Amino acid sequence: MRFIGSNFVRYLLKTHPDYSVINVYKLTYAGNLENLSGLSNAPVIISFERDITDAPQMAELIAKGVNAIVNFAAESHVDRSIEDPRPS
């Protein structure tokens, strides 16, 4: 998990301890699971190593009941996703 996303999860759990978090990440060169150290056993965090571009997998997770989605994609090609979100 990337630095920004992991800090958002920490902030969210600190300010809203009653929330549950579904953490979806694709572990690439830019990610580091150590960024969530100390939180892996928290009962409110469910983590999935998935690719958010896999629509069927994301639909399955969302169908379980999701109130909000926050995407912290941080790779250099993200700006191109504004025009076309499909992988090139």
DAWO-V705232 format. One line per field, one symbol per residue. phi: phi as a letter, one per 30 degrees, with the letter a starting at -180 (. if undefined). A space follows every 10 residues. Layout:
phi: ???
This chain:
phi: .deddddddd dddddbdddc bcccbcdcec cadddceicd cddccccbdb cdddeddddd ddddjbcabb ccebcddddd dddadddc
